Each structure stands twice: as C-alpha cells, then as structure tokens.
Amino acid sequence: MSKQLIRLTFIVLLGALLGACSSLTTSQHPVILSSGVALTLTAPPEGLVGQTISQLLEIDYQGEQHSLLAQVQFQPNGLNLVATSVQGLPVFELTYIDGEGINAQRYVPVAEFDFEYIVADIQLALWPMSSLEQSLMQGEMHMVSDGFALHANGDMSVRVHKTDSITVIQHFTRHYQLTITTLE
C-alpha cells in the first residue's frame, strides 16, 4: 500500500471519529424551563469546584415515580454526572463544559429526556441565588421562606424548596417534581 493511500485512510478515519464525537454534544443555549422562563447553563460557582456530591434523585412524573443515584463532580469549567439505578446499574453519564455544551452517554434505553434539564435542575438546586439571578434570561425570581420561585407573566413556573439535605423542584408547566437528597 502506498504512503498516500495510508495517509488518506488515516485522515478519513480521523475525520469520522471526530465527527462521531461532536454529534454527542449539545449546543450552548438557554434552557427553556417554561414559556417565559429561560436559564443559561453556567460553570459551577467557586464554592462547589473540586467537590463531589452523591445524591438520590426521585422523579415524580405523570403519577410514576423513578429513583436514581447520582454522583456529581464539579470542575472549574463544568461538571461530570454519573447516574445509576438504585440497584447499581449504570443508566447514563454526562459531562457539561461551560461554553461547549453537554456530552452524554446512555447505558440503558430509558424514556427520552433532555440532558440540559438535568444540568439546569442541578443549577437550581445547588447554585447560590446571586449566580442563578445572573443566569436567568427570562422570567422573574421571587424569594420565599424556604427557597425561591420562578415566574413568567404572573404565573409560577418553577418552585424550589430547600432544606439542609433535601431540595424539591416543582416544574408546574413541565408537570414533574424532582426531589434531590444529598447522601453525604
């Protein structure tokens, strides 16, 4: 085989490999939480960088309840998340890099969901209010006694209740509730 043919084959294979990797990444744009409420995904605040948090995620959607265990690792420019079933079977993993988007891998066939909403919910649960206010592209944030609410056109779209180890996020327009319990 000639050197030119080998070189051409290598270039074609490299291009195909790079194309396959980029197709797994979502673009960077605001996450529409509801009509009139949008949140831009951002890098973790400095206080979370270097931390790894284990959590139980309980999702209540249309009368069905699902539970996942998640481990989230915070980097200066994003986060890594690995989710397993409560039995320990891998479900998915994702990496979010600020300015680049999300790269995700599913391990089991699960109902289609947008990984951007997972990262947005992590932000709603863990980012400080000052960071969230800067990330809010549309809508209004109102403080309440145990958290905050996001409103659009006078209607509450998202309600976040926080205690020391449990955060409950209610998405009224998307019709689901996420309860996040910190395990560490």
Backbone as CSV, one residue per row, in Angstrom:
resi,resn,N_x,N_y,N_z,CA_x,CA_y,CA_z,C_x,C_y,C_z
1,MET,0.836,-1.172,0.000,0.000,0.000,0.000,0.887,1.244,0.000
2,SER,0.522,2.230,-0.780,1.335,3.434,-0.867,1.140,4.296,0.370
3,LYS,2.116,5.160,0.606,2.043,6.061,1.753,0.872,7.032,1.605
4,GLN,0.581,7.456,0.373,-0.540,8.372,0.166,-1.866,7.726,0.534
5,LEU,-2.062,6.462,0.168,-3.305,5.760,0.485,-3.453,5.578,1.990
6,ILE,-2.368,5.237,2.656,-2.402,5.079,4.118,-2.726,6.418,4.775
7,ARG,-2.085,7.492,4.307,-2.319,8.820,4.855,-3.773,9.250,4.630
8,LEU,-4.304,9.011,3.424,-5.684,9.364,3.108,-6.661,8.572,3.984
9,THR,-6.400,7.273,4.167,-7.248,6.435,5.017,-7.236,6.946,6.452
10,PHE,-6.046,7.315,6.949,-5.924,7.832,8.305,-6.724,9.125,8.459
11,ILE,-6.629,10.033,7.500,-7.339,11.311,7.566,-8.850,11.091,7.541
12,VAL,-9.326,10.182,6.690,-10.759,9.897,6.617,-11.259,9.297,7.933
13,LEU,-10.516,8.333,8.493,-10.913,7.719,9.764,-10.890,8.727,10.910
14,LEU,-9.890,9.587,10.941,-9.806,10.605,11.974,-10.984,11.568,11.867
15,GLY,-11.316,11.982,10.659,-12.467,12.863,10.445,-13.758,12.216,10.894
16,ALA,-13.935,10.920,10.580,-15.146,10.204,11.005,-15.213,10.112,12.527
17,LEU,-14.084,9.840,13.173,-14.047,9.746,14.628,-14.397,11.089,15.261
18,LEU,-13.808,12.171,14.782,-14.114,13.492,15.331,-15.563,13.871,15.077
19,GLY,-16.092,13.522,13.936,-17.495,13.805,13.630,-18.428,13.050,14.552
20,ALA,-18.118,11.789,14.871,-18.963,10.993,15.766,-18.952,11.576,17.171
21,CYS,-17.801,12.020,17.655,-17.720,12.591,18.997,-18.514,13.891,19.085
22,SER,-18.408,14.734,18.100,-19.107,16.007,18.178,-20.614,15.842,18.066
23,SER,-21.080,14.766,17.477,-22.522,14.585,17.340,-23.182,14.263,18.678
24,LEU,-22.417,13.905,19.697,-22.963,13.610,21.018,-23.099,14.866,21.884
25,THR,-22.599,15.995,21.402,-22.564,17.209,22.192,-23.710,18.132,21.812
26,THR,-24.388,18.675,22.815,-25.453,19.633,22.543,-24.853,21.027,22.465
27,SER,-25.517,21.911,21.787,-25.029,23.274,21.676,-25.360,24.048,22.951
28,GLN,-24.668,25.174,23.101,-24.859,26.012,24.275,-25.941,27.045,23.989
29,HIS,-27.056,26.985,24.695,-28.128,27.964,24.569,-28.968,27.905,25.842
30,PRO,-29.782,28.940,26.068,-30.612,28.924,27.289,-31.567,27.727,27.307
31,VAL,-31.791,27.181,28.479,-32.751,26.092,28.665,-34.101,26.737,28.959
32,ILE,-35.105,26.413,28.149,-36.443,26.969,28.324,-37.155,26.126,29.384
33,LEU,-37.306,26.672,30.573,-37.964,25.953,31.658,-39.476,25.983,31.496
34,SER,-39.987,27.046,30.932,-41.413,27.187,30.617,-41.537,28.385,29.694
35,SER,-42.721,28.611,29.197,-42.943,29.783,28.365,-42.657,31.029,29.201
36,GLY,-41.642,31.776,28.813,-41.301,32.988,29.544,-40.260,32.826,30.625
37,VAL,-39.720,31.611,30.837,-38.658,31.398,31.824,-37.537,30.605,31.156
38,ALA,-36.348,31.226,31.084,-35.187,30.581,30.471,-33.970,30.772,31.369
39,LEU,-33.126,29.748,31.418,-31.941,29.750,32.269,-30.735,29.382,31.414
40,THR,-29.676,30.171,31.490,-28.439,29.848,30.793,-27.608,28.947,31.693
41,LEU,-27.120,27.839,31.145,-26.251,26.944,31.904,-24.895,27.621,32.078
42,THR,-24.323,27.489,33.274,-23.047,28.136,33.580,-22.121,27.166,34.309
43,ALA,-20.857,27.552,34.392,-19.893,26.787,35.175,-20.277,26.858,36.647
44,PRO,-19.865,25.869,37.431,-20.189,25.887,38.866,-19.570,27.095,39.560
45,PRO,-20.232,27.581,40.605,-19.628,28.653,41.396,-18.376,28.133,42.098
46,GLU,-17.501,29.037,42.430,-16.214,28.682,43.019,-16.347,27.786,44.251
47,GLY,-17.382,27.986,45.055,-17.567,27.206,46.273,-17.825,25.720,46.037
48,LEU,-18.272,25.342,44.838,-18.526,23.930,44.527,-17.361,23.250,43.816
49,VAL,-16.474,24.033,43.207,-15.376,23.474,42.418,-14.509,22.574,43.290
50,GLY,-14.234,21.390,42.773,-13.418,20.415,43.493,-14.224,19.457,44.361
51,GLN,-15.505,19.711,44.521,-16.353,18.846,45.339,-16.984,17.737,44.495
52,THR,-17.276,16.638,45.153,-18.057,15.549,44.582,-19.212,15.286,45.536
53,ILE,-20.436,15.275,44.981,-21.631,15.112,45.806,-22.412,13.893,45.331
54,SER,-22.803,13.041,46.272,-23.669,11.899,45.963,-25.094,12.261,46.335
55,GLN,-26.035,11.912,45.442,-27.420,12.304,45.652,-28.373,11.191,45.245
56,LEU,-29.531,11.184,45.889,-30.659,10.360,45.472,-31.604,11.285,44.735
57,LEU,-31.921,10.945,43.489,-32.853,11.730,42.677,-34.153,10.959,42.574
58,GLU,-35.238,11.564,43.030,-36.556,10.943,42.947,-37.427,11.800,42.047
59,ILE,-37.848,11.238,40.924,-38.625,11.963,39.930,-40.054,11.459,39.957
60,ASP,-40.989,12.394,40.091,-42.415,12.071,40.035,-42.965,12.728,38.777
61,TYR,-43.337,11.897,37.785,-43.811,12.412,36.501,-45.045,11.640,36.069
62,GLN,-46.143,12.348,35.923,-47.416,11.776,35.486,-47.825,10.566,36.333
63,GLY,-47.673,10.705,37.654,-48.086,9.656,38.568,-47.102,8.512,38.709
64,GLU,-46.021,8.517,37.949,-44.990,7.475,38.058,-43.800,8.029,38.816
65,GLN,-43.197,7.170,39.634,-42.032,7.581,40.401,-40.819,6.765,39.970
66,HIS,-39.708,7.478,39.803,-38.454,6.841,39.413,-37.362,7.365,40.335
67,SER,-36.411,6.486,40.671,-35.311,6.882,41.542,-33.979,6.544,40.881
68,LEU,-33.028,7.442,41.051,-31.674,7.256,40.547,-30.693,7.687,41.625
69,LEU,-29.530,7.063,41.621,-28.422,7.546,42.431,-27.508,8.315,41.492
70,ALA,-27.032,9.463,41.934,-26.177,10.289,41.089,-24.952,10.731,41.872
71,GLN,-23.851,10.791,41.158,-22.640,11.369,41.727,-22.228,12.499,40.794
72,VAL,-22.107,13.699,41.363,-21.780,14.887,40.590,-20.425,15.403,41.051
73,GLN,-19.537,15.584,40.076,-18.205,16.118,40.350,-18.111,17.490,39.682
74,PHE,-17.726,18.505,40.451,-17.690,19.877,39.954,-16.269,20.272,39.584
75,GLN,-16.103,20.744,38.367,-14.831,21.216,37.826,-14.916,22.735,37.653
76,PRO,-13.792,23.416,37.456,-13.849,24.872,37.255,-14.694,25.299,36.049
77,ASN,-14.752,24.460,35.018,-15.468,24.855,33.800,-16.725,24.032,33.536
78,GLY,-17.155,23.203,34.489,-18.346,22.387,34.259,-18.532,21.321,35.315
79,LEU,-19.197,20.239,34.909,-19.450,19.158,35.856,-19.530,17.814,35.132
80,ASN,-19.302,16.760,35.887,-19.475,15.387,35.431,-20.531,14.752,36.313
81,LEU,-21.451,14.002,35.705,-22.503,13.340,36.458,-22.621,11.905,35.974
82,VAL,-22.657,10.973,36.910,-22.895,9.568,36.622,-24.148,9.169,37.386
83,ALA,-25.121,8.572,36.682,-26.376,8.151,37.315,-26.517,6.640,37.186
84,THR,-26.935,6.007,38.287,-27.189,4.573,38.297,-28.588,4.327,38.851
85,SER,-29.103,3.147,38.575,-30.346,2.759,39.227,-30.042,2.544,40.703
86,VAL,-31.067,2.467,41.537,-30.830,2.234,42.961,-30.232,0.847,43.192
87,GLN,-30.355,-0.038,42.190,-29.740,-1.359,42.263,-28.273,-1.335,41.835
88,GLY,-27.800,-0.185,41.322,-26.401,-0.045,40.944,-26.108,-0.195,39.462
89,LEU,-27.119,-0.366,38.614,-26.889,-0.490,37.177,-26.683,0.893,36.566
90,PRO,-25.660,1.070,35.726,-25.440,2.378,35.118,-26.591,2.759,34.196
91,VAL,-27.057,4.003,34.299,-28.160,4.496,33.478,-27.635,5.482,32.434
92,PHE,-26.890,6.507,32.877,-26.278,7.456,31.950,-25.153,8.184,32.652
93,GLU,-24.340,8.837,31.847,-23.361,9.770,32.371,-23.313,10.958,31.436
94,LEU,-22.981,12.111,32.003,-22.883,13.304,31.178,-21.760,14.186,31.683
95,THR,-21.244,14.973,30.759,-20.257,15.992,31.065,-20.770,17.299,30.499
96,TYR,-20.809,18.319,31.327,-21.178,19.648,30.874,-19.945,20.533,30.971
97,ILE,-19.587,21.182,29.864,-18.487,22.135,29.825,-19.072,23.493,29.440
98,ASP,-18.856,24.495,30.279,-19.389,25.827,30.036,-18.901,26.351,28.684
99,GLY,-19.825,26.810,27.872,-19.497,27.340,26.558,-19.427,26.299,25.465
100,GLU,-19.386,25.007,25.837,-19.305,23.942,24.839,-20.566,23.092,24.783
101,GLY,-21.234,22.918,25.908,-22.456,22.131,25.923,-22.300,20.830,26.704
102,ILE,-23.156,19.872,26.369,-23.256,18.618,27.115,-22.912,17.447,26.208
103,ASN,-22.090,16.552,26.726,-21.778,15.300,26.065,-22.335,14.209,26.972
104,ALA,-23.242,13.371,26.456,-23.913,12.382,27.304,-23.886,11.002,26.654
105,GLN,-23.915,10.004,27.504,-23.947,8.602,27.065,-25.016,7.870,27.865
106,ARG,-25.969,7.247,27.165,-26.997,6.418,27.822,-26.514,4.966,27.824
107,TYR,-26.768,4.275,28.933,-26.368,2.870,29.023,-27.545,1.913,28.936
108,VAL,-28.719,2.408,29.231,-29.928,1.588,29.113,-30.974,2.406,28.377
109,PRO,-31.855,1.747,27.647,-32.914,2.512,26.986,-33.895,3.037,28.032
110,VAL,-33.975,4.342,28.121,-34.911,4.991,29.046,-35.733,5.976,28.232
111,ALA,-36.813,6.422,28.813,-37.644,7.409,28.127,-36.776,8.596,27.731
112,GLU,-37.070,9.142,26.581,-36.307,10.284,26.097,-36.456,11.459,27.048
113,PHE,-35.354,12.042,27.419,-35.363,13.273,28.195,-34.165,14.086,27.771
114,ASP,-34.242,15.373,27.989,-33.207,16.293,27.568,-32.222,16.483,28.705
115,PHE,-30.967,16.165,28.457,-29.943,16.281,29.490,-29.750,17.726,29.952
116,GLU,-30.121,18.693,29.120,-30.000,20.091,29.529,-30.865,20.379,30.758
117,TYR,-32.014,19.718,30.864,-32.872,19.946,32.026,-32.262,19.361,33.290
118,ILE,-31.495,18.291,33.159,-30.810,17.724,34.324,-29.786,18.721,34.853
119,VAL,-28.981,19.285,33.955,-27.978,20.267,34.372,-28.670,21.517,34.921
120,ALA,-29.757,21.954,34.291,-30.494,23.121,34.792,-31.031,22.857,36.197
121,ASP,-31.561,21.654,36.445,-32.070,21.333,37.785,-30.950,21.284,38.812
122,ILE,-29.767,20.814,38.416,-28.618,20.830,39.334,-28.283,22.278,39.694
123,GLN,-28.301,23.156,38.690,-28.052,24.580,38.964,-29.095,25.139,39.917
124,LEU,-30.376,24.861,39.644,-31.441,25.374,40.507,-31.276,24.882,41.946
125,ALA,-30.800,23.658,42.108,-30.661,23.079,43.441,-29.423,23.565,44.188
126,LEU,-28.314,23.797,43.478,-27.039,23.992,44.164,-26.361,25.346,43.977
127,TRP,-26.701,26.059,42.922,-26.040,27.341,42.696,-26.593,28.379,43.674
128,PRO,-25.772,29.308,44.128,-26.280,30.367,45.013,-27.218,31.302,44.240
129,MET,-28.082,31.983,44.970,-29.088,32.861,44.364,-28.459,33.902,43.441
130,SER,-27.327,34.465,43.833,-26.701,35.500,43.004,-26.308,34.941,41.636
131,SER,-25.810,33.720,41.586,-25.457,33.092,40.307,-26.692,32.791,39.481
132,LEU,-27.745,32.303,40.139,-28.987,31.993,39.420,-29.613,33.259,38.832
133,GLU,-29.598,34.336,39.584,-30.175,35.587,39.082,-29.453,36.050,37.823
134,GLN,-28.133,35.858,37.769,-27.358,36.232,36.581,-27.636,35.290,35.415
135,SER,-27.985,34.042,35.693,-28.236,33.045,34.655,-29.653,33.110,34.102
136,LEU,-30.547,33.734,34.827,-31.951,33.804,34.413,-32.078,34.769,33.235
137,MET,-32.434,34.215,32.061,-32.530,35.018,30.839,-33.918,35.617,30.665
138,GLN,-34.928,34.892,31.080,-36.304,35.360,31.003,-36.993,34.979,32.300
139,GLY,-38.015,35.714,32.650,-38.766,35.405,33.861,-38.264,36.205,35.039
140,GLU,-38.906,35.978,36.168,-38.578,36.679,37.397,-38.375,35.674,38.521
141,MET,-37.440,35.999,39.427,-37.173,35.156,40.585,-37.693,35.855,41.826
142,HIS,-38.460,35.125,42.639,-39.006,35.664,43.880,-38.569,34.772,45.035
143,MET,-38.049,35.384,46.080,-37.638,34.644,47.273,-38.878,34.264,48.075
144,VAL,-38.851,33.056,48.636,-39.874,32.606,49.574,-39.148,32.068,50.799
145,SER,-39.881,31.715,51.838,-39.255,31.369,53.116,-38.254,30.222,53.022
146,ASP,-38.522,29.210,52.195,-37.629,28.052,52.148,-37.024,27.835,50.760
147,GLY,-36.887,28.903,49.974,-36.311,28.760,48.643,-36.689,29.922,47.749
148,PHE,-37.110,29.583,46.535,-37.481,30.630,45.579,-38.441,30.068,44.549
149,ALA,-39.030,30.980,43.774,-39.944,30.597,42.699,-39.584,31.398,41.459
150,LEU,-39.768,30.786,40.303,-39.566,31.452,39.019,-40.938,31.702,38.404
151,HIS,-41.162,32.941,38.001,-42.452,33.354,37.460,-42.291,33.897,36.048
152,ALA,-43.334,33.714,35.246,-43.433,34.335,33.929,-44.864,34.798,33.743
153,ASN,-45.015,36.030,33.337,-46.347,36.589,33.096,-47.265,36.435,34.304
154,GLY,-46.715,36.543,35.511,-47.509,36.447,36.722,-47.788,35.030,37.198
155,ASP,-47.437,34.016,36.393,-47.675,32.618,36.771,-46.395,31.972,37.276
156,MET,-46.527,31.144,38.322,-45.383,30.411,38.838,-45.098,29.232,37.907
157,SER,-43.856,29.157,37.435,-43.441,28.065,36.549,-42.655,27.000,37.300
158,VAL,-41.774,27.448,38.185,-40.894,26.541,38.927,-40.861,27.006,40.370
159,ARG,-40.921,26.048,41.291,-40.837,26.338,42.731,-39.746,25.460,43.297
160,VAL,-38.791,26.052,44.015,-37.675,25.311,44.597,-37.738,25.462,46.111
161,HIS,-37.919,24.327,46.816,-37.924,24.266,48.283,-36.568,23.698,48.700
162,LYS,-35.905,24.328,49.668,-34.590,23.854,50.111,-34.547,23.676,51.621
163,THR,-33.941,22.563,52.041,-33.565,22.368,53.436,-32.075,22.026,53.419
164,ASP,-31.522,21.612,54.557,-30.088,21.311,54.607,-29.677,20.208,53.635
165,SER,-30.455,19.137,53.545,-30.040,18.000,52.721,-31.026,17.635,51.614
166,ILE,-32.170,18.307,51.553,-33.187,17.957,50.549,-33.612,19.206,49.786
167,THR,-33.672,19.072,48.466,-34.198,20.129,47.603,-35.318,19.527,46.769
168,VAL,-36.461,20.202,46.745,-37.593,19.756,45.933,-37.826,20.813,44.859
169,ILE,-37.779,20.377,43.595,-38.005,21.272,42.466,-39.304,20.860,41.794
170,GLN,-40.264,21.768,41.795,-41.557,21.505,41.157,-41.619,22.291,39.846
171,HIS,-41.769,21.579,38.735,-41.924,22.199,37.424,-43.406,22.123,37.066
172,PHE,-44.100,23.229,37.259,-45.553,23.233,37.057,-45.939,23.121,35.585
173,THR,-45.209,23.766,34.714,-45.578,23.698,33.297,-45.043,22.446,32.615
174,ARG,-43.987,21.851,33.139,-43.438,20.612,32.565,-43.987,19.381,33.296
175,HIS,-44.765,19.598,34.334,-45.525,18.554,35.036,-44.652,17.470,35.658
176,TYR,-43.602,17.886,36.362,-42.842,16.901,37.130,-42.273,17.544,38.384
177,GLN,-41.942,16.671,39.328,-41.300,17.100,40.571,-40.039,16.279,40.751
178,LEU,-38.962,16.941,41.121,-37.688,16.287,41.373,-37.300,16.544,42.822
179,THR,-37.083,15.467,43.564,-36.598,15.582,44.940,-35.146,15.117,44.959
180,ILE,-34.258,15.987,45.404,-32.830,15.695,45.441,-32.413,15.609,46.904
181,THR,-31.952,14.437,47.313,-31.481,14.233,48.677,-29.982,14.017,48.647
182,THR,-29.227,14.880,49.344,-27.788,14.735,49.420,-27.473,13.588,50.378
183,LEU,-26.615,12.667,49.924,-26.336,11.464,50.706,-25.072,11.578,51.552
184,GLU,-24.265,12.556,51.322,-23.016,12.681,52.090,-23.140,13.701,53.176
